[in-house]
Amino acid sequence: MSGRPKVKEYMTREVQTVAPTDTVADVARRIKESEGHNGFPVAESRKVEGFVTASDLLLVDDEVPIFTVMTEDIIVAHPEMDVIDAARVILRSGIQKLPVVDDADNLVGIISNTDVVRSQIERATPEKVGKLMRTLEQIHGITLRQEPRVVELDDLTPTQGRVYADELEGRQYELERGLAEPLVVIDNGGDLLLADGHHRVMAAHQLGIEEMDASVIVLDEPIELGMQRTADKEGLSSLEDIEIADYGRHPLIETTHRLQE
C-alpha cells in the first residue's frame, strides 16, 4: 500500500441514520438493539443535519423529537481527507465517529476511531514483511515471494518461547473487535515458522480461534534459518510449548524494579 490512506478507503459506506422527527424513544431503542452504536447521524434526504448520542437522550421525555436534542454544530470529514487528519480531528474533538460528506454535502459514509486504528494496522504489516524479506534476501542470497493466506494455528512452529499475560488481554480485545494485525509467517519449504504475532496467536488460541490471516513469506527451497535453529534449541514445536508469564516477569517491570532498588 503506497501513499497516505484516504478516508474513502476505510469509511463505512452503508451508514445507519435517524430522522430529525424520530423520537427519543425510537433512537434509544435503535441504540439498544444495535451492535456497537452509541449514536447516529441525523439526516434528511442524505443531508446531515446533526448527530445524536446516547448521552443526549438522558433525562429527556420519550416523545421528544430528536431534532430538539441533537448536536447541530457537527464536524464532518471528506472522502479525500487523509485518514491521519481524520484521526487528529477525532482525537482532539473527543468524538468517536465522523460523518463523511461529499462535495454536494451528501452523506456518503462514516469513519470511526476503530477504522483509523485498522488503517494503521494494515499499513504496519507490509512494512514488517518488507523489512524481513530484505533481511533474508541479503543474508541468504535468495529470492522470496509474499502471499496472503489463512493459516491454521496448529500448523505453526513458534520462534518465541514466552508471552506475557497482560499483553494477551490487549490482543484479545483487538481480536474481538476485528483489529488484529495479520501474522507474519515464513513458509520454509512447507514448515510454517511464526516470525511475528506470538501474542496474537496465543490470545486467539485462548479464545478458541483456530485460524488467522497471515502475510506469508514463501521460500520455495528450504534453507537453514537462525530462528528455526533457535526454536529447535528451545524445544518449540507447537503453541503448547509457549510459556505465558505473569505481569511481574515482564522485562519492562523487571527493569523498573532494578532501577528502583
CYANA upper distance limits for C-alpha pairs under 8 A (distance plus 0.5 A):
  1 MET  CA    123 ARG  CA      7.35
  1 MET  CA    126 PRO  CA      8.19
  4 ARG  CA     82 ASP  CA      6.93
  4 ARG  CA     83 VAL  CA      8.14
  5 PRO  CA      9 GLU  CA      7.30
  5 PRO  CA     82 ASP  CA      6.40
  5 PRO  CA     83 VAL  CA      6.29
  5 PRO  CA     84 ILE  CA      8.39
  5 PRO  CA    119 SER  CA      7.86
  6 LYS  CA     10 TYR  CA      7.77
  6 LYS  CA     79 PRO  CA      7.30
  6 LYS  CA     80 GLU  CA      6.09
  6 LYS  CA     81 MET  CA      6.11
  6 LYS  CA     82 ASP  CA      4.98
  6 LYS  CA     83 VAL  CA      5.65
  7 VAL  CA     11 MET  CA      6.27
  7 VAL  CA     77 ALA  CA      8.29
  7 VAL  CA     78 HIS  CA      7.64
  7 VAL  CA     79 PRO  CA      5.56
  7 VAL  CA     80 GLU  CA      6.58
  7 VAL  CA     81 MET  CA      6.10
  7 VAL  CA     82 ASP  CA      6.41
  7 VAL  CA     83 VAL  CA      5.51
  7 VAL  CA     86 ALA  CA      7.93
  7 VAL  CA    111 ILE  CA      7.62
  8 LYS  CA     79 PRO  CA      5.00
  8 LYS  CA     80 GLU  CA      6.89
  8 LYS  CA     81 MET  CA      8.46
 10 TYR  CA    111 ILE  CA      7.51
 10 TYR  CA    115 ASP  CA      6.47
 10 TYR  CA    116 VAL  CA      8.06
 10 TYR  CA    119 SER  CA      7.30
 11 MET  CA    100 VAL  CA      8.36
 11 MET  CA    109 GLY  CA      6.33
 11 MET  CA    110 ILE  CA      5.84
 11 MET  CA    111 ILE  CA      5.00
 11 MET  CA    112 SER  CA      8.06
 11 MET  CA    115 ASP  CA      7.28
 12 THR  CA    109 GLY  CA      5.79
 12 THR  CA    110 ILE  CA      5.82
 12 THR  CA    111 ILE  CA      6.75
 13 ARG  CA    108 VAL  CA      6.54
 13 ARG  CA    109 GLY  CA      4.73
 13 ARG  CA    110 ILE  CA      7.19
 14 GLU  CA    108 VAL  CA      8.40
 14 GLU  CA    109 GLY  CA      6.94
 15 VAL  CA    108 VAL  CA      8.23
 15 VAL  CA    109 GLY  CA      6.28
 15 VAL  CA    110 ILE  CA      6.96
 16 GLN  CA     40 PHE  CA      7.20
 16 GLN  CA     41 PRO  CA      8.03
 17 THR  CA     40 PHE  CA      5.87
 17 THR  CA     41 PRO  CA      5.62
 17 THR  CA     42 VAL  CA      6.24
 17 THR  CA     43 ALA  CA      6.77
 18 VAL  CA     22 ASP  CA      7.20
 18 VAL  CA     27 VAL  CA      7.68
 18 VAL  CA     40 PHE  CA      6.89
 18 VAL  CA     41 PRO  CA      6.95
 18 VAL  CA     42 VAL  CA      5.48
 18 VAL  CA     43 ALA  CA      6.78
 19 ALA  CA     42 VAL  CA      5.96
 19 ALA  CA     43 ALA  CA      6.03
 19 ALA  CA     44 GLU  CA      6.58
 19 ALA  CA     66 ILE  CA      8.08
 20 PRO  CA     42 VAL  CA      6.46
 20 PRO  CA     43 ALA  CA      7.31
 20 PRO  CA     44 GLU  CA      7.66
 20 PRO  CA     49 GLU  CA      8.30
 20 PRO  CA     65 PRO  CA      7.25
 20 PRO  CA     66 ILE  CA      5.78
 20 PRO  CA     67 PHE  CA      5.15
 21 THR  CA     65 PRO  CA      5.69
 21 THR  CA     66 ILE  CA      6.50
 21 THR  CA     67 PHE  CA      7.00
 22 ASP  CA     26 ASP  CA      6.57
 22 ASP  CA     27 VAL  CA      7.45
 22 ASP  CA     65 PRO  CA      6.04
 22 ASP  CA     66 ILE  CA      6.20
 23 THR  CA     27 VAL  CA      6.97
 23 THR  CA     62 ASP  CA      7.00
 23 THR  CA     63 GLU  CA      5.77
 23 THR  CA     64 VAL  CA      5.88
 23 THR  CA     65 PRO  CA      4.79
 23 THR  CA     66 ILE  CA      5.98
 24 VAL  CA     28 ALA  CA      6.51
 24 VAL  CA     57 LEU  CA      6.78
 24 VAL  CA     60 VAL  CA      7.83
 24 VAL  CA     61 ASP  CA      7.56
 24 VAL  CA     62 ASP  CA      5.44
 24 VAL  CA     63 GLU  CA      6.53
 24 VAL  CA     64 VAL  CA      6.19
 24 VAL  CA     65 PRO  CA      6.62
 24 VAL  CA     66 ILE  CA      6.37
 25 ALA  CA     29 ARG  CA      6.62
 25 ALA  CA     62 ASP  CA      5.09
 25 ALA  CA     63 GLU  CA      6.96
 26 ASP  CA     30 ARG  CA      6.88
 27 VAL  CA     31 ILE  CA      6.68
 27 VAL  CA     66 ILE  CA      8.48
 28 ALA  CA     32 LYS  CA      6.71
 28 ALA  CA     54 ALA  CA      7.56
 28 ALA  CA     57 LEU  CA      7.82
 29 ARG  CA     33 GLU  CA      6.62
 30 ARG  CA     34 SER  CA      6.46
 31 ILE  CA     35 GLU  CA      8.46
 31 ILE  CA     37 HIS  CA      6.34
 31 ILE  CA     38 ASN  CA      6.35
 31 ILE  CA     39 GLY  CA      7.17
 31 ILE  CA     54 ALA  CA      7.88
 38 ASN  CA     53 THR  CA      6.21
 38 ASN  CA     54 ALA  CA      6.09
 39 GLY  CA     51 PHE  CA      7.76
 39 GLY  CA     52 VAL  CA      5.89
 39 GLY  CA     53 THR  CA      4.37
 39 GLY  CA     54 ALA  CA      6.36
 40 PHE  CA     51 PHE  CA      6.38
 40 PHE  CA     52 VAL  CA      6.08
 40 PHE  CA     53 THR  CA      7.05
 41 PRO  CA     48 VAL  CA      7.19
 41 PRO  CA     49 GLU  CA      8.24
 41 PRO  CA     50 GLY  CA      6.52
 41 PRO  CA     51 PHE  CA      4.87
 41 PRO  CA     52 VAL  CA      6.89
 41 PRO  CA     99 PRO  CA      7.43
 42 VAL  CA     48 VAL  CA      6.40
 42 VAL  CA     49 GLU  CA      6.09
 42 VAL  CA     50 GLY  CA      5.44
 42 VAL  CA     51 PHE  CA      5.72
 42 VAL  CA     52 VAL  CA      7.28
 42 VAL  CA     67 PHE  CA      8.48
 42 VAL  CA     70 MET  CA      8.19
 43 ALA  CA     47 LYS  CA      5.79
 43 ALA  CA     48 VAL  CA      4.88
 43 ALA  CA     49 GLU  CA      5.93
 43 ALA  CA     50 GLY  CA      7.55
 44 GLU  CA     48 VAL  CA      7.15
 44 GLU  CA     49 GLU  CA      7.64
 46 ARG  CA    106 ASN  CA      5.73
 46 ARG  CA    107 LEU  CA      5.77
 47 LYS  CA    105 ASP  CA      6.93
 47 LYS  CA    106 ASN  CA      5.72
 47 LYS  CA    107 LEU  CA      6.54
 48 VAL  CA    105 ASP  CA      8.21
 48 VAL  CA    106 ASN  CA      7.73
 48 VAL  CA    107 LEU  CA      6.84
 49 GLU  CA     72 GLU  CA      6.82
 50 GLY  CA     67 PHE  CA      8.35
 50 GLY  CA     70 MET  CA      6.41
 50 GLY  CA     71 THR  CA      5.83
 50 GLY  CA     72 GLU  CA      4.88
 50 GLY  CA     73 ASP  CA      7.48
 50 GLY  CA     74 ILE  CA      6.66
 51 PHE  CA     70 MET  CA      6.06
 51 PHE  CA     71 THR  CA      5.77
 51 PHE  CA     72 GLU  CA      7.22
 51 PHE  CA     74 ILE  CA      7.31
 52 VAL  CA     56 ASP  CA      6.77
 52 VAL  CA     66 ILE  CA      8.10
 52 VAL  CA     69 VAL  CA      7.91
 52 VAL  CA     70 MET  CA      5.20
 52 VAL  CA     71 THR  CA      6.64
 53 THR  CA     57 LEU  CA      7.62
 53 THR  CA     70 MET  CA      8.28
 54 ALA  CA     58 LEU  CA      7.56
 56 ASP  CA     69 VAL  CA      6.75
 56 ASP  CA     70 MET  CA      7.31
 57 LEU  CA     69 VAL  CA      7.84
 60 VAL  CA     64 VAL  CA      7.64
 64 VAL  CA     68 THR  CA      7.82
 65 PRO  CA     69 VAL  CA      8.06
 66 ILE  CA     70 MET  CA      6.36
 75 ILE  CA     98 LEU  CA      7.13
 75 ILE  CA     99 PRO  CA      8.06
 76 VAL  CA     98 LEU  CA      5.85
 76 VAL  CA     99 PRO  CA      5.58
 76 VAL  CA    100 VAL  CA      6.13
 76 VAL  CA    101 VAL  CA      7.27
 77 ALA  CA     81 MET  CA      7.24
 77 ALA  CA     86 ALA  CA      7.27
 77 ALA  CA     98 LEU  CA      6.62
 77 ALA  CA     99 PRO  CA      6.69
 77 ALA  CA    100 VAL  CA      5.11
 77 ALA  CA    101 VAL  CA      6.85
 78 HIS  CA    100 VAL  CA      5.83
 78 HIS  CA    101 VAL  CA      5.96
 78 HIS  CA    102 ASP  CA      6.43
 78 HIS  CA    103 ASP  CA      8.40
 79 PRO  CA    100 VAL  CA      6.82
 79 PRO  CA    101 VAL  CA      7.50
 79 PRO  CA    102 ASP  CA      7.09
 81 MET  CA     85 ASP  CA      7.32
 81 MET  CA     86 ALA  CA      7.47
 82 ASP  CA     86 ALA  CA      7.02
 83 VAL  CA     87 ALA  CA      6.61
 83 VAL  CA    116 VAL  CA      6.98
 83 VAL  CA    119 SER  CA      8.16
 84 ILE  CA     88 ARG  CA      6.86
 84 ILE  CA    116 VAL  CA      8.02
 85 ASP  CA     89 VAL  CA      6.93
 86 ALA  CA     90 ILE  CA      6.70
 86 ALA  CA     98 LEU  CA      8.45
 86 ALA  CA    116 VAL  CA      8.44
 87 ALA  CA     91 LEU  CA      6.55
 87 ALA  CA    113 ASN  CA      7.42
 87 ALA  CA    116 VAL  CA      6.75
 88 ARG  CA     92 ARG  CA      6.51
 89 VAL  CA     93 SER  CA      6.33
 90 ILE  CA     94 GLY  CA      6.37
 90 ILE  CA     95 ILE  CA      5.96
 90 ILE  CA     96 GLN  CA      6.69
 90 ILE  CA     97 LYS  CA      7.56
 90 ILE  CA     98 LEU  CA      7.88
 90 ILE  CA    112 SER  CA      8.48
 90 ILE  CA    113 ASN  CA      7.38
 91 LEU  CA     95 ILE  CA      7.70
 96 GLN  CA    112 SER  CA      6.08
 96 GLN  CA    113 ASN  CA      6.06
 97 LYS  CA    110 ILE  CA      7.20
 97 LYS  CA    111 ILE  CA      6.09
 97 LYS  CA    112 SER  CA      4.65
 97 LYS  CA    113 ASN  CA      6.97
 98 LEU  CA    110 ILE  CA      6.12
 98 LEU  CA    111 ILE  CA      5.81
 98 LEU  CA    112 SER  CA      6.78
 99 PRO  CA    107 LEU  CA      7.44
 99 PRO  CA    108 VAL  CA      8.49
 99 PRO  CA    109 GLY  CA      6.66
 99 PRO  CA    110 ILE  CA      4.88
 99 PRO  CA    111 ILE  CA      7.02
100 VAL  CA    107 LEU  CA      6.40
100 VAL  CA    108 VAL  CA      6.26
100 VAL  CA    109 GLY  CA      5.39
100 VAL  CA    110 ILE  CA      5.59
100 VAL  CA    111 ILE  CA      7.46
101 VAL  CA    105 ASP  CA      5.64
101 VAL  CA    106 ASN  CA      5.64
101 VAL  CA    107 LEU  CA      4.99
101 VAL  CA    108 VAL  CA      5.96
101 VAL  CA    109 GLY  CA      7.50
102 ASP  CA    106 ASN  CA      6.01
102 ASP  CA    107 LEU  CA      7.26
102 ASP  CA    108 VAL  CA      7.08
111 ILE  CA    115 ASP  CA      6.59
111 ILE  CA    116 VAL  CA      8.08
112 SER  CA    116 VAL  CA      7.02
113 ASN  CA    117 VAL  CA      6.84
114 THR  CA    118 ARG  CA      6.73
114 THR  CA    179 LEU  CA      8.29
115 ASP  CA    119 SER  CA      6.72
116 VAL  CA    120 GLN  CA      7.08
117 VAL  CA    121 ILE  CA      6.77
117 VAL  CA    179 LEU  CA      7.90
118 ARG  CA    122 GLU  CA      6.66
118 ARG  CA    179 LEU  CA      6.39
119 SER  CA    123 ARG  CA      7.00
120 GLN  CA    124 ALA  CA      6.67
121 ILE  CA    125 THR  CA      7.23
121 ILE  CA    179 LEU  CA      8.03
121 ILE  CA    180 ALA  CA      8.07
121 ILE  CA    181 GLU  CA      6.04
122 GLU  CA    126 PRO  CA      7.92
122 GLU  CA    181 GLU  CA      7.30
123 ARG  CA    127 GLU  CA      7.30
124 ALA  CA    128 LYS  CA      6.95
124 ALA  CA    181 GLU  CA      8.43
125 THR  CA    129 VAL  CA      6.61
125 THR  CA    181 GLU  CA      7.31
125 THR  CA    182 PRO  CA      7.25
125 THR  CA    183 LEU  CA      8.50
125 THR  CA    184 VAL  CA      8.12
125 THR  CA    215 SER  CA      8.19
126 PRO  CA    130 GLY  CA      6.42
127 GLU  CA    131 LYS  CA      6.71
128 LYS  CA    132 LEU  CA      6.72
129 VAL  CA    133 MET  CA      6.54
129 VAL  CA    184 VAL  CA      7.33
129 VAL  CA    215 SER  CA      7.83
129 VAL  CA    217 ILE  CA      8.11
130 GLY  CA    134 ARG  CA      6.69
131 LYS  CA    135 THR  CA      6.77
132 LEU  CA    136 LEU  CA      6.71
133 MET  CA    137 GLU  CA      6.58
133 MET  CA    144 LEU  CA      7.41
133 MET  CA    217 ILE  CA      7.76
134 ARG  CA    138 GLN  CA      6.63
135 THR  CA    139 ILE  CA      6.66
136 LEU  CA    140 HIS  CA      6.36
136 LEU  CA    141 GLY  CA      8.08
136 LEU  CA    142 ILE  CA      7.98
137 GLU  CA    141 GLY  CA      5.49
137 GLU  CA    142 ILE  CA      5.49
137 GLU  CA    143 THR  CA      6.62
137 GLU  CA    144 LEU  CA      7.68
138 GLN  CA    142 ILE  CA      8.12
143 THR  CA    219 LEU  CA      8.43
144 LEU  CA    217 ILE  CA      7.26
144 LEU  CA    218 VAL  CA      6.50
144 LEU  CA    219 LEU  CA      6.34
144 LEU  CA    220 ASP  CA      8.42
145 ARG  CA    217 ILE  CA      6.35
145 ARG  CA    218 VAL  CA      5.90
145 ARG  CA    219 LEU  CA      7.81
146 GLN  CA    215 SER  CA      7.28
146 GLN  CA    216 VAL  CA      6.01
146 GLN  CA    217 ILE  CA      5.01
146 GLN  CA    218 VAL  CA      6.41
147 GLU  CA    215 SER  CA      6.45
147 GLU  CA    216 VAL  CA      5.83
147 GLU  CA    217 ILE  CA      7.20
147 GLU  CA    218 VAL  CA      8.03
148 PRO  CA    213 ASP  CA      7.78
148 PRO  CA    214 ALA  CA      6.31
148 PRO  CA    215 SER  CA      5.21
148 PRO  CA    216 VAL  CA      6.43
149 ARG  CA    213 ASP  CA      6.40
149 ARG  CA    214 ALA  CA      5.85
149 ARG  CA    215 SER  CA      6.92
149 ARG  CA    216 VAL  CA      7.14
150 VAL  CA    211 GLU  CA      6.90
150 VAL  CA    212 MET  CA      5.91
150 VAL  CA    213 ASP  CA      4.99
150 VAL  CA    214 ALA  CA      6.42
151 VAL  CA    155 ASP  CA      7.92
151 VAL  CA    211 GLU  CA      5.88
151 VAL  CA    212 MET  CA      6.10
151 VAL  CA    213 ASP  CA      6.89
151 VAL  CA    214 ALA  CA      7.08
152 GLU  CA    156 LEU  CA      7.68
152 GLU  CA    210 GLU  CA      6.47
152 GLU  CA    211 GLU  CA      4.89
152 GLU  CA    212 MET  CA      7.32
153 LEU  CA    201 VAL  CA      7.63
153 LEU  CA    205 HIS  CA      8.25
153 LEU  CA    210 GLU  CA      6.17
153 LEU  CA    211 GLU  CA      5.87
153 LEU  CA    212 MET  CA      7.65
153 LEU  CA    239 LEU  CA      8.48
154 ASP  CA    210 GLU  CA      7.94
154 ASP  CA    238 SER  CA      7.41
154 ASP  CA    239 LEU  CA      7.69
155 ASP  CA    192 LEU  CA      7.20
155 ASP  CA    238 SER  CA      8.32
156 LEU  CA    191 ASP  CA      8.33
156 LEU  CA    192 LEU  CA      5.70
156 LEU  CA    193 LEU  CA      6.36
156 LEU  CA    194 LEU  CA      6.57
156 LEU  CA    238 SER  CA      7.10
156 LEU  CA    239 LEU  CA      8.07
157 THR  CA    191 ASP  CA      8.11
157 THR  CA    192 LEU  CA      6.52
157 THR  CA    193 LEU  CA      5.38
157 THR  CA    194 LEU  CA      6.39
157 THR  CA    231 ALA  CA      8.40
157 THR  CA    236 LEU  CA      7.37
157 THR  CA    237 SER  CA      5.69
157 THR  CA    238 SER  CA      5.89
157 THR  CA    239 LEU  CA      7.81
158 PRO  CA    193 LEU  CA      6.67
158 PRO  CA    194 LEU  CA      5.62
158 PRO  CA    195 ALA  CA      8.08
158 PRO  CA    198 HIS  CA      7.77
158 PRO  CA    231 ALA  CA      7.36
158 PRO  CA    236 LEU  CA      6.61
158 PRO  CA    237 SER  CA      7.06
158 PRO  CA    238 SER  CA      6.82
158 PRO  CA    239 LEU  CA      7.05
158 PRO  CA    242 ILE  CA      8.11
159 THR  CA    193 LEU  CA      7.38
159 THR  CA    194 LEU  CA      6.62
159 THR  CA    195 ALA  CA      7.05
159 THR  CA    227 MET  CA      6.56
159 THR  CA    228 GLN  CA      7.31
159 THR  CA    230 THR  CA      7.43
159 THR  CA    231 ALA  CA      5.51
159 THR  CA    236 LEU  CA      7.41
160 GLN  CA    198 HIS  CA      7.55
160 GLN  CA    231 ALA  CA      7.75
160 GLN  CA    236 LEU  CA      8.44
160 GLN  CA    242 ILE  CA      7.74
161 GLY  CA    231 ALA  CA      8.46
161 GLY  CA    234 GLU  CA      7.81
161 GLY  CA    236 LEU  CA      7.40
161 GLY  CA    241 ASP  CA      7.47
161 GLY  CA    242 ILE  CA      5.28
161 GLY  CA    243 GLU  CA      6.56
162 ARG  CA    242 ILE  CA      5.88
162 ARG  CA    243 GLU  CA      5.13
162 ARG  CA    244 ILE  CA      6.39
162 ARG  CA    245 ALA  CA      7.22
163 VAL  CA    167 GLU  CA      8.29
163 VAL  CA    168 LEU  CA      8.29
163 VAL  CA    198 HIS  CA      7.54
163 VAL  CA    199 HIS  CA      6.53
163 VAL  CA    242 ILE  CA      7.59
163 VAL  CA    243 GLU  CA      6.77
163 VAL  CA    244 ILE  CA      5.56
163 VAL  CA    245 ALA  CA      6.59
164 TYR  CA    168 LEU  CA      6.98
164 TYR  CA    199 HIS  CA      8.14
164 TYR  CA    244 ILE  CA      6.00
164 TYR  CA    245 ALA  CA      5.31
164 TYR  CA    246 ASP  CA      6.42
164 TYR  CA    247 TYR  CA      6.96
164 TYR  CA    249 ARG  CA      8.43
164 TYR  CA    250 HIS  CA      7.01
165 ALA  CA    169 GLU  CA      7.32
165 ALA  CA    244 ILE  CA      6.48
165 ALA  CA    245 ALA  CA      6.39
165 ALA  CA    246 ASP  CA      5.75
165 ALA  CA    247 TYR  CA      6.62
166 ASP  CA    170 GLY  CA      7.61
166 ASP  CA    246 ASP  CA      7.69
166 ASP  CA    247 TYR  CA      6.29
167 GLU  CA    171 ARG  CA      6.88
167 GLU  CA    199 HIS  CA      7.47
168 LEU  CA    172 GLN  CA      6.60
168 LEU  CA    199 HIS  CA      6.34
168 LEU  CA    200 ARG  CA      7.72
168 LEU  CA    202 MET  CA      7.72
168 LEU  CA    203 ALA  CA      5.83
169 GLU  CA    173 TYR  CA      6.84
169 GLU  CA    203 ALA  CA      7.87
170 GLY  CA    174 GLU  CA      6.92
171 ARG  CA    175 LEU  CA      6.67
171 ARG  CA    180 ALA  CA      7.67
171 ARG  CA    199 HIS  CA      7.21
171 ARG  CA    200 ARG  CA      6.05
171 ARG  CA    203 ALA  CA      6.50
172 GLN  CA    176 GLU  CA      6.61
172 GLN  CA    200 ARG  CA      7.98
172 GLN  CA    203 ALA  CA      5.84
172 GLN  CA    204 ALA  CA      7.35
172 GLN  CA    207 LEU  CA      8.04
173 TYR  CA    177 ARG  CA      7.00
174 GLU  CA    178 GLY  CA      6.62
174 GLU  CA    179 LEU  CA      5.25
174 GLU  CA    180 ALA  CA      5.77
175 LEU  CA    179 LEU  CA      6.30
175 LEU  CA    180 ALA  CA      5.68
175 LEU  CA    200 ARG  CA      8.40
175 LEU  CA    204 ALA  CA      7.72
180 ALA  CA    200 ARG  CA      7.79
182 PRO  CA    197 GLY  CA      8.25
182 PRO  CA    212 MET  CA      7.81
182 PRO  CA    213 ASP  CA      5.69
182 PRO  CA    214 ALA  CA      5.22
182 PRO  CA    215 SER  CA      6.89
183 LEU  CA    194 LEU  CA      8.02
183 LEU  CA    195 ALA  CA      8.36
183 LEU  CA    196 ASP  CA      6.39
183 LEU  CA    197 GLY  CA      5.64
183 LEU  CA    200 ARG  CA      8.31
183 LEU  CA    212 MET  CA      7.98
183 LEU  CA    213 ASP  CA      6.95
183 LEU  CA    214 ALA  CA      4.86
183 LEU  CA    215 SER  CA      6.58
184 VAL  CA    194 LEU  CA      6.89
184 VAL  CA    195 ALA  CA      5.99
184 VAL  CA    196 ASP  CA      5.42
184 VAL  CA    197 GLY  CA      7.17
184 VAL  CA    214 ALA  CA      6.16
184 VAL  CA    215 SER  CA      5.54
184 VAL  CA    216 VAL  CA      6.49
184 VAL  CA    217 ILE  CA      8.15
185 VAL  CA    192 LEU  CA      6.80
185 VAL  CA    193 LEU  CA      6.01
185 VAL  CA    194 LEU  CA      5.19
185 VAL  CA    195 ALA  CA      5.82
185 VAL  CA    196 ASP  CA      7.46
185 VAL  CA    214 ALA  CA      7.04
185 VAL  CA    215 SER  CA      6.74
185 VAL  CA    216 VAL  CA      5.24
185 VAL  CA    217 ILE  CA      6.70
186 ILE  CA    191 ASP  CA      8.30
186 ILE  CA    192 LEU  CA      6.13
186 ILE  CA    193 LEU  CA      5.53
186 ILE  CA    194 LEU  CA      7.05
186 ILE  CA    195 ALA  CA      7.11
186 ILE  CA    216 VAL  CA      6.10
186 ILE  CA    217 ILE  CA      5.23
186 ILE  CA    218 VAL  CA      6.57
186 ILE  CA    219 LEU  CA      7.98
187 ASP  CA    191 ASP  CA      6.02
187 ASP  CA    192 LEU  CA      5.16
187 ASP  CA    193 LEU  CA      6.93
187 ASP  CA    216 VAL  CA      7.02
187 ASP  CA    217 ILE  CA      6.47
187 ASP  CA    218 VAL  CA      5.31
187 ASP  CA    219 LEU  CA      6.43
188 ASN  CA    192 LEU  CA      6.88
188 ASN  CA    193 LEU  CA      7.82
188 ASN  CA    218 VAL  CA      7.06
188 ASN  CA    219 LEU  CA      5.63
188 ASN  CA    220 ASP  CA      7.62
188 ASN  CA    221 GLU  CA      7.60
188 ASN  CA    222 PRO  CA      5.50
188 ASN  CA    223 ILE  CA      7.41
189 GLY  CA    218 VAL  CA      8.27
189 GLY  CA    219 LEU  CA      6.47
189 GLY  CA    220 ASP  CA      6.11
189 GLY  CA    221 GLU  CA      5.95
189 GLY  CA    222 PRO  CA      4.95
189 GLY  CA    223 ILE  CA      8.45
193 LEU  CA    228 GLN  CA      7.88
194 LEU  CA    198 HIS  CA      7.77
197 GLY  CA    201 VAL  CA      6.60
198 HIS  CA    202 MET  CA      6.66
199 HIS  CA    203 ALA  CA      6.50
200 ARG  CA    204 ALA  CA      6.57
201 VAL  CA    205 HIS  CA      6.56
202 MET  CA    206 GLN  CA      6.69
202 MET  CA    239 LEU  CA      7.82
203 ALA  CA    207 LEU  CA      6.86
204 ALA  CA    208 GLY  CA      6.77
204 ALA  CA    209 ILE  CA      5.51
204 ALA  CA    210 GLU  CA      7.94
205 HIS  CA    209 ILE  CA      6.03
205 HIS  CA    210 GLU  CA      7.31
219 LEU  CA    223 ILE  CA      8.44
224 GLU  CA    228 GLN  CA      7.70
224 GLU  CA    229 ARG  CA      8.07
225 LEU  CA    229 ARG  CA      6.95
226 GLY  CA    230 THR  CA      6.77
227 MET  CA    231 ALA  CA      6.69
228 GLN  CA    232 ASP  CA      6.71
229 ARG  CA    233 LYS  CA      6.59
230 THR  CA    234 GLU  CA      6.68
231 ALA  CA    235 GLY  CA      6.57
231 ALA  CA    236 LEU  CA      5.45
231 ALA  CA    237 SER  CA      7.77
232 ASP  CA    236 LEU  CA      6.47
232 ASP  CA    237 SER  CA      7.97
235 GLY  CA    241 ASP  CA      7.92
236 LEU  CA    241 ASP  CA      6.04
236 LEU  CA    242 ILE  CA      7.81
237 SER  CA    241 ASP  CA      7.22
238 SER  CA    242 ILE  CA      8.14
245 ALA  CA    249 ARG  CA      6.71
245 ALA  CA    250 HIS  CA      7.83
246 ASP  CA    250 HIS  CA      7.66
247 TYR  CA    253 ILE  CA      8.14
248 GLY  CA    253 ILE  CA      6.61
248 GLY  CA    254 GLU  CA      7.53
249 ARG  CA    253 ILE  CA      7.23
249 ARG  CA    254 GLU  CA      6.76
250 HIS  CA    254 GLU  CA      6.73
251 PRO  CA    255 THR  CA      6.52
252 LEU  CA    256 THR  CA      6.69
253 ILE  CA    257 HIS  CA      6.74
254 GLU  CA    258 ARG  CA      6.83
255 THR  CA    259 LEU  CA      6.77
256 THR  CA    260 GLN  CA      6.78
257 HIS  CA    261 GLU  CA      6.86
